[in-house]
Amino acid sequence: MTFSLPQANTLIIDDFQGMRTMLRDFVRLMGVTRIDTASNGHEAISQLSANKYDIVICDYNLGPGANGQQVLEEAKLRNFVGVSTIWVMVTAEKTTDMVMGAAEVKPDDYLLKPINQVLLQSRLEKLIARKQSLGAIEAAIRTQDYSAAIALCDQQLNARAVNPQEVLRIKSDLLLTLGDYPAARTLFESVLALRSVAWAKTGLGKVLFYGQDYAGAVQLFQQVLQENRMYMEAADWLAKTLDAMGDSAQAQQVLEDAVQLSPNSPIRQKTLGDTAYRNGALDVAQAAFEKTIKISEFSPHKNPAVYARLARVFSDQGSPEEALNILKRSKADFRYNPAAALQTAAAESLVYQKMGQAQKAEAAMLDAERLMEQLADKVSPEMTMEVAKALFKLGKKDKACGLLRDLVKNNHEDGELSRQIGAVFEGENMAEEGQTLIKASRNEVIDINNQGVTLAKQGDFQQAVKLLRTAAQQLPHNEVISVNLCGLLIGLMQQKGKTEDLVLETRELLGRVREMNPVNQKYRAYALALARLTNEHQR
């Protein structure tokens, strides 16, 4: 899939009519005929959701509402733009905060006002030469066929692509997404064998992190920052790795240094707030959460959890009225959002408990429990832990432990989540009891899986299916149980013949797995195996 400049479907985003007209005239003189315009962030997102654009020229300042950085963030988050889209950010600002913030969402180029047609055309032509070969890769990514996307990357690299670094970066992201860490490591090391490249060294650090070689990962991330202290992704991963090693004080310092350099990332500010709160640095946490709320007002990262965390900070600082005010604001900002209402109810329960208002604390917790039932599988692990914390404070230890036990069982292979759950118990001075619960819960699921595998190896697929079916009913969010049950059902049908009920059950499970993790490595293989079974029946 290739295109030339005159063929490009183009969107121009600027809040000033005169600037929109000037940019539209520029691209018309370049031969472009398909041109849309938007005057603010809301219009831009509407256009991007409805049309596939080859080129987007976007001003950074868009008046009230989202700015250009936030429009690009949302467009990427909602997959409105892909690897082949050209995004040029136009700005009159030169402030470090703006430049760093915009750089982190990775537009393809910046143009500093005033601009002219010659400059714009020159930049666009260079970008088209670099980007036009990426259309097929983007199409594969959009259908979540990541293996095909990797094969297309390899094709281009073998054909000596004009943009090898970009293709390698896309391929490395796909390998990390698929969890193919050995292949990702080989790629990063091959790039680094030629020269020190920040993205490749950071990528290799991620591979070491996932392999739990935290010391090696820290060393790499620190090297990246020594070579380029503005490479914020390495700072984020350094903080994450230090936190995983239990050095949350150093993680906080890394994040504080990072927000000094680039303060406009809501995700980083929230992470700093969370880390500082765990460390008892309430003033730092307060400033970080307040900054997060401010900069994410029109961002896709606007998050009710931040309001709830800020309320906790105010409560711990002895300012319960401030805490209730921020929760009142959360209710207004996130009305008609049950997940946000759950966050607020759990936080209110904690605040009222701290104020000694037991009746109000109990009522808020009843609201939280009702909302958890209503939301069912849509409750995030983060939110489940917040509700558990509130239950502990109300003296409802059994309920809190039950929530955390189910959370471990549904995510028994997630070591990072187990660490966070351990931290919840530590906060209640129950570290040893928490570790016992986590270990027992994980082992229970592992034992069930192992029994299923043993039965399948013995050829007893019926008993294996019966065992894992019960487990899947009890743990509907456990990806491993669901995907293994798919495999057993397929084995049973291959052995005994298939029925409509078994085919339907397998399809539903595959849908559940895809929803939990679209890149599960066994998903596509089992989907193909099921398709072969049904096709054989049709023949």
C-alpha positions as a printed Julia matrix, in Angstrom:
539×3 Matrix{Float64}:
   0.0     0.0    0.0
   1.66    3.21  -1.16
   0.52    6.78  -1.68
   1.96   10.0   -3.05
   1.34   13.45  -1.63
  -1.53   14.34  -4.03
  -3.32   11.09  -3.06
  -3.04   11.65   0.68
  -6.22   11.89   2.73
  -5.38   14.87   4.96
  -6.77   16.37   8.17
  -5.85   19.89   9.33
  -6.52   20.74  13.0
  -6.24   24.36  14.16
  -8.45   26.6   16.24
  -7.8    29.7   14.07
  -9.79   29.91  10.84
  -7.0    31.89   9.16
  -4.38   29.23   9.96
  -6.68   26.4    8.81
  -7.26   28.21   5.52
  -3.56   28.87   5.02
  -2.57   25.25   5.68
  -5.38   23.98   3.47
  -4.2    26.28   0.65
  -0.62   25.01   1.12
  -1.59   21.36   0.73
  -3.95   22.15  -2.16
  -1.03   23.74  -4.01
   0.84   20.47  -3.44
  -1.91   18.7   -5.4
  -3.82   17.28  -2.4
  -7.57   17.14  -3.04
  -8.96   15.22  -0.05
  -8.72   17.69   2.82
 -10.8    17.84   6.02
 -10.47   20.4    8.8
 -11.25   20.56  12.53
 -11.25   23.61  14.78
 -10.83   21.92  18.18
  -9.94   18.65  19.86
 -13.53   17.37  19.99
 -14.04   17.89  16.24
 -10.64   16.35  15.53
 -11.43   13.13  17.42
 -14.81   12.95  15.68
 -13.12   13.23  12.26
 -10.38   10.74  13.19
 -12.94    8.2   14.4
 -14.89    8.44  11.15
 -12.04    8.55   8.58
  -8.66    6.98   7.89
  -6.12    9.77   7.32
  -2.69    9.47   5.72
  -1.56   12.89   7.0
  -2.63   14.9   10.05
  -1.31   18.46  10.52
  -2.22   19.51  14.05
  -1.59   22.72  15.99
  -0.47   22.21  19.59
  -2.72   24.92  21.07
  -6.37   24.32  20.16
  -8.1    26.75  22.51
 -10.44   25.48  25.26
 -10.44   21.69  25.61
  -7.85   19.16  24.5
  -4.54   20.34  23.06
  -2.69   18.71  20.16
  -0.73   16.4   22.46
  -3.94   15.12  24.04
  -5.64   14.66  20.66
  -2.7    12.52  19.49
  -2.73   10.55  22.77
  -6.42    9.75  22.38
  -6.09    8.96  18.67
  -3.33    6.45  19.45
  -5.15    5.0   22.46
  -8.31    4.41  20.38
  -6.37    3.16  17.33
  -7.56    6.0   15.08
  -4.01    6.44  13.83
  -1.48    3.72  13.14
   2.15    3.24  12.21
   1.64    4.48   8.63
  -0.12    7.73   9.59
   1.97   10.91   9.32
   1.33   13.28  12.26
   2.94   16.73  12.11
   2.64   18.94  15.19
   2.64   22.69  14.51
   3.4    25.09  17.36
   4.34   28.66  18.16
   5.55   27.61  21.63
   9.15   26.83  22.5
   8.76   26.05  26.21
  10.52   22.94  27.5
   7.33   21.63  29.13
   5.44   21.79  25.83
   8.25   20.32  23.74
   8.89   17.45  26.18
   5.2    16.7   26.6
   4.56   16.65  22.88
   7.7    14.59  22.23
   6.5    11.84  24.55
   3.48   11.07  22.36
   5.89   10.75  19.39
   4.52   12.81  16.5
   6.49   12.28  13.3
   7.66   15.89  13.05
   7.33   19.38  14.54
   7.06   22.63  12.67
   7.67   25.9   14.47
   5.51   28.82  13.34
   5.69   30.73  11.08
   5.77   28.05   8.36
   5.61   28.22   4.58
   4.57   25.9    1.79
   8.12   24.99   0.73
   9.07   23.87   4.24
   5.82   21.94   4.78
   6.03   20.21   1.39
   9.67   19.24   1.95
   8.89   17.69   5.35
   5.79   15.87   4.1
   7.59   14.38   1.1
  10.37   13.04   3.34
   7.83   11.58   5.74
   5.85    9.94   2.93
   9.03    8.31   1.61
   9.6     6.9    5.1
   6.03    5.92   5.92
   4.32    4.8    2.73
   5.57    1.19   2.99
   3.99    0.69   6.42
   0.34    0.42   5.32
   0.23   -3.37   5.11
   1.92   -3.71   8.51
  -0.64   -1.33  10.01
  -3.52   -3.31   8.46
  -2.22   -6.52  10.09
  -1.84   -4.75  13.45
  -5.41   -3.43  13.23
  -6.72   -7.01  12.86
  -4.44   -8.05  15.76
  -2.62  -10.49  13.46
   0.72   -9.64  15.04
   2.54  -12.65  13.59
   1.62  -11.48  10.08
   2.73   -7.94  10.96
   6.13   -9.29  12.1
   6.46  -11.29   8.85
   5.74   -8.09   6.86
   8.41   -6.25   8.89
  10.88   -9.01   8.0
   9.94   -8.76   4.33
  10.72   -5.07   4.33
  13.98   -5.49   6.24
  15.11   -8.23   3.82
  14.23   -5.94   0.91
  16.44   -3.21   2.45
  13.66   -0.87   3.59
  14.35    2.86   3.31
  13.33    3.2    6.99
  14.98    0.17   8.7
  15.12    1.76  12.18
  11.39    2.49  12.12
  10.55   -1.03  10.91
  12.82   -2.53  13.57
  11.11   -0.48  16.27
   7.68   -1.61  15.1
   8.85   -5.23  15.02
  10.35   -4.95  18.51
   7.08   -3.53  19.89
   5.17   -6.43  18.31
   7.55   -9.01  19.8
   7.17   -7.46  23.26
   3.38   -7.38  22.83
   3.41  -11.1   21.98
   5.73  -11.82  24.89
   8.38  -13.32  22.6
  11.23  -12.06  24.75
  14.03  -14.22  23.27
  13.32  -12.88  19.76
  13.01   -9.32  21.1
  16.33   -9.69  22.88
  18.03  -10.9   19.69
  16.65   -7.9   17.79
  17.73   -5.35  20.39
  21.2    -6.87  20.69
  21.67   -6.87  16.92
  20.83   -3.14  16.8
  23.12   -2.37  19.75
  25.98   -4.33  18.18
  26.17   -1.58  15.55
  25.72    1.45  17.81
  24.2     2.6   21.1
  20.56    3.46  20.39
  18.3     4.63  23.23
  15.16    2.78  22.1
  17.01   -0.52  21.63
  18.84   -0.28  24.96
  15.57    0.58  26.71
  13.9    -2.34  24.93
  16.62   -4.72  26.1
  16.09   -3.39  29.62
  12.38   -4.28  29.32
  13.3    -7.83  28.26
  15.54   -8.17  31.34
  12.74   -6.75  33.52
  10.27   -9.33  32.22
  12.88  -12.01  32.9
  13.19  -10.63  36.47
  16.83   -9.66  35.94
  16.12   -6.38  37.69
  19.75   -5.49  38.39
  20.63   -5.86  34.7
  17.57   -3.83  33.69
  18.47   -1.02  36.11
  21.98   -0.86  34.68
  20.67   -0.49  31.12
  18.06    2.14  31.97
  20.67    4.14  33.89
  23.03    3.96  30.9
  20.3     5.33  28.62
  19.68    8.25  30.97
  23.41    8.96  31.31
  23.6     9.19  27.52
  20.33   11.12  27.16
  18.66   12.34  30.35
  15.64   13.49  28.33
  14.73    9.93  27.29
  11.72    9.69  29.58
  10.69    6.13  28.74
  13.92    4.88  30.32
  13.2     6.93  33.46
   9.72    5.42  33.75
  11.09    1.89  33.4
  13.93    2.58  35.82
  11.4     3.68  38.45
   9.22    0.64  37.74
  12.2    -1.71  38.09
  13.44   -0.1   41.31
   9.92   -0.41  42.72
   9.83   -4.1   41.79
  13.15   -4.51  43.65
  11.58   -2.95  46.75
  13.54    0.3   46.48
  10.52    2.6   46.37
  12.47    5.56  47.81
  14.87    5.54  44.87
  11.97    4.96  42.47
  10.31    8.09  43.85
  13.5    10.11  43.35
  13.76    8.97  39.71
  10.15    9.99  39.1
  10.61   13.35  40.81
  13.61   14.05  38.57
  11.6    12.97  35.52
   8.63   15.25  36.23
  11.01   18.15  36.68
  12.13   17.59  33.08
   8.74   16.64  31.62
   5.83   17.55  33.92
   2.93   17.06  31.49
   2.56   13.28  31.5
  -0.52   12.33  33.56
   0.58    8.69  33.77
   3.99    9.6   35.21
   2.49   12.11  37.64
   0.02    9.48  38.87
   2.82    6.94  39.29
   4.8     9.5   41.29
   1.75   10.17  43.45
   1.18    6.46  44.1
   4.86    5.85  44.9
   5.18    8.89  47.16
   1.97    7.93  49.0
   3.33    4.43  49.69
   6.51    6.06  50.97
   4.57    8.35  53.3
   5.66   11.47  51.38
   2.19   13.01  51.52
   3.17   16.49  50.28
   4.82   15.0   47.17
   1.83   12.72  46.61
  -0.6    15.63  46.96
   1.28   17.78  44.44
   1.55   14.9   41.96
  -2.13   13.95  42.16
  -3.24   17.59  41.87
  -1.01   18.04  38.82
  -2.41   14.81  37.32
  -5.97   16.07  37.66
  -5.05   19.41  36.14
  -3.21   18.11  33.06
  -5.59   15.22  32.36
  -8.75   17.36  32.33
  -9.13   16.87  28.56
  -6.89   13.8   28.28
  -7.88   10.17  27.64
  -5.97    9.44  30.85
  -8.46   11.28  33.07
  -8.93    8.79  35.9
 -11.28    8.69  38.91
  -8.66    6.7   40.84
  -6.53    9.86  41.06
  -9.35   11.76  42.79
  -9.78    8.86  45.23
  -6.03    8.78  45.96
  -5.93   12.53  46.51
  -8.85   12.18  48.92
  -6.83    9.56  50.83
  -3.91   12.0   51.03
  -6.11   14.81  52.38
  -7.67   12.42  54.9
  -4.25   11.24  56.11
  -3.13   14.88  56.4
  -6.05   15.55  58.73
  -8.14   17.45  56.17
 -11.28   15.26  55.81
 -13.41   18.11  54.44
 -10.89   18.61  51.61
 -11.08   14.86  51.0
 -14.87   14.91  50.75
 -14.74   17.95  48.46
 -12.44   16.2   45.99
 -14.73   13.15  46.02
 -17.71   15.43  45.39
 -15.81   16.81  42.4
 -15.14   13.26  41.22
 -18.87   12.5   41.32
 -19.53   15.56  39.15
 -16.7    14.87  36.69
 -17.53   11.17  36.28
 -21.31   11.1   36.63
 -23.02    8.18  34.86
 -19.8     6.16  35.3
 -20.39    3.18  37.65
 -16.67    2.34  37.86
 -15.94    5.9   39.01
 -18.83    5.7   41.49
 -17.21    2.55  42.92
 -13.88    4.35  43.32
 -15.61    7.23  45.08
 -17.69    5.03  47.39
 -14.64    3.04  48.54
 -12.69    6.26  49.15
 -15.63    7.85  51.02
 -15.82    4.82  53.28
 -12.16    5.27  54.23
 -12.56    9.01  54.83
 -15.66    8.58  57.0
 -13.96    5.77  58.91
 -11.01    8.09  59.64
 -13.46   10.79  60.78
 -15.03    8.35  63.24
 -18.37    8.41  61.37
 -18.91    4.64  61.37
 -22.48    4.76  60.07
 -21.57    6.81  56.99
 -18.5     4.64  56.41
 -20.69    1.52  56.47
 -23.24    3.07  54.09
 -20.52    4.06  51.61
 -19.08    0.54  51.75
 -22.51   -0.97  51.07
 -22.68    1.25  47.97
 -19.22    0.04  46.93
 -20.15   -3.64  47.37
 -23.38   -3.15  45.41
 -21.45   -1.48  42.57
 -18.88   -4.31  42.56
 -21.67   -6.83  42.06
 -23.2    -4.67  39.35
 -19.9    -4.24  37.48
 -18.82   -7.88  37.97
 -15.94   -8.65  35.59
 -15.41   -4.96  34.73
 -13.83   -4.21  38.12
 -10.09   -3.66  37.68
  -7.51   -5.29  39.99
  -6.52   -1.79  41.14
 -10.1    -1.05  42.18
 -10.52   -4.42  43.88
  -7.47   -3.66  46.05
  -8.92   -0.24  46.97
 -12.18   -1.86  48.11
 -10.2    -4.46  50.08
  -8.28   -1.68  51.84
 -11.55   -0.02  52.83
 -12.97   -3.34  54.08
  -9.89   -3.89  56.24
 -10.34   -0.44  57.8
 -13.98   -1.29  58.59
 -12.84   -4.48  60.33
 -14.25   -6.72  57.58
 -11.11   -8.82  57.3
 -12.77  -11.96  55.91
 -14.42  -10.06  53.05
 -11.19   -8.21  52.25
  -9.17  -11.44  52.22
 -11.82  -13.09  50.05
 -11.54  -10.32  47.44
  -7.74  -10.51  47.41
  -7.76  -14.33  47.31
  -9.99  -14.29  44.21
  -7.79  -11.61  42.66
  -4.68  -13.79  43.07
  -6.47  -16.87  41.74
  -7.7   -15.05  38.65
  -4.21  -13.67  37.98
  -2.01  -16.37  39.49
   0.83  -15.88  36.98
   1.02  -12.1   37.44
   3.97  -11.61  39.79
   3.68   -7.82  39.79
   0.04   -7.96  40.89
   0.92  -10.46  43.64
   3.56   -8.0   44.84
   0.96   -5.2   44.96
  -1.48   -7.44  46.86
   1.34   -8.24  49.28
   1.8    -4.49  49.8
  -1.91   -4.18  50.74
  -1.42   -6.78  53.47
   1.78   -5.07  54.64
  -0.19   -1.83  55.0
  -2.47   -3.67  57.43
   0.49   -5.19  59.35
  -0.46   -8.6   57.93
   2.58   -9.22  55.74
   3.13  -12.86  56.75
  -0.56  -13.76  56.57
  -0.78  -12.07  53.18
   2.15  -14.02  51.75
   0.61  -17.26  53.02
  -2.71  -16.4   51.34
  -1.02  -15.4   48.06
   1.11  -18.56  47.95
  -1.8   -20.88  48.82
  -4.09  -19.21  46.25
  -1.49  -19.45  43.48
  -0.66  -23.07  44.31
  -4.34  -24.03  44.28
  -4.72  -22.85  40.69
  -1.39  -24.36  39.61
  -2.41  -27.73  41.11
  -5.74  -27.71  39.23
  -3.93  -26.9   35.96
  -1.36  -29.62  36.56
  -4.06  -32.19  37.31
  -5.83  -31.25  34.06
  -2.6   -31.61  32.07
  -1.87  -35.0   33.67
  -5.37  -36.3   32.88
  -5.08  -35.08  29.28
  -1.7   -36.8   28.85
  -3.36  -40.01  30.08
  -6.03  -39.54  27.4
  -8.8   -38.85  29.9
 -10.04  -35.63  28.33
 -13.52  -35.98  29.85
 -12.24  -35.86  33.44
  -9.75  -33.11  32.55
 -12.54  -31.0   31.01
 -14.77  -31.61  34.04
 -12.01  -30.44  36.4
 -11.11  -27.25  34.49
 -14.73  -26.45  33.66
 -15.47  -26.21  37.38
 -12.36  -24.08  37.87
 -13.34  -21.78  34.98
 -16.8   -21.27  36.5
 -15.23  -20.31  39.83
 -12.46  -18.2   38.21
 -13.99  -16.65  35.08
 -11.18  -14.07  34.75
  -8.29  -16.56  34.89
  -6.78  -16.45  31.42
  -4.66  -19.6   31.87
  -7.6   -21.72  33.08
  -9.81  -20.49  30.21
  -7.24  -21.08  27.49
  -6.27  -24.52  28.85
  -9.93  -25.51  28.99
 -10.19  -24.51  25.3
  -7.32  -26.89  24.52
  -8.92  -29.72  26.49
 -12.32  -29.22  24.8
 -10.64  -29.36  21.39
  -8.78  -32.53  22.47
 -12.04  -34.07  23.68
 -13.77  -33.32  20.36
 -10.86  -34.74  18.4
 -11.03  -37.89  20.52
 -14.79  -38.43  20.94
 -16.32  -36.33  18.15
 -17.79  -32.91  18.48
 -21.2   -31.66  19.5
 -22.86  -28.31  19.06
 -22.67  -27.69  22.81
 -18.91  -28.32  22.94
 -18.28  -26.12  19.89
 -20.37  -23.31  21.42
 -18.59  -23.65  24.79
 -15.17  -23.49  23.1
 -16.17  -20.43  21.05
 -17.41  -18.62  24.16
 -14.17  -19.44  25.99
 -12.07  -18.25  23.05
 -14.05  -14.99  23.06
 -13.35  -14.63  26.78
  -9.63  -15.24  26.25
  -9.49  -12.74  23.38
 -11.18  -10.11  25.54
  -8.75  -10.7   28.42
  -5.64  -10.83  26.24
  -5.88  -10.39  22.44
  -2.26  -11.54  22.03
  -2.51  -14.79  24.0
  -0.12  -17.08  22.14
  -2.43  -20.11  22.26
  -5.56  -18.2   21.22
  -4.93  -18.19  17.47
  -3.78  -21.83  17.42
  -6.93  -23.0   19.23
  -9.17  -20.79  17.06
  -7.63  -22.42  13.94
  -7.99  -25.91  15.45
 -11.68  -25.26  16.15
 -12.17  -23.9   12.62
 -10.61  -27.09  11.19
 -12.92  -29.24  13.31
 -16.04  -27.41  12.15
 -14.92  -27.41   8.5
 -14.22  -31.14   8.62
 -17.77  -31.67   9.88
 -19.18  -29.59   7.0
 -17.27  -31.7    4.45
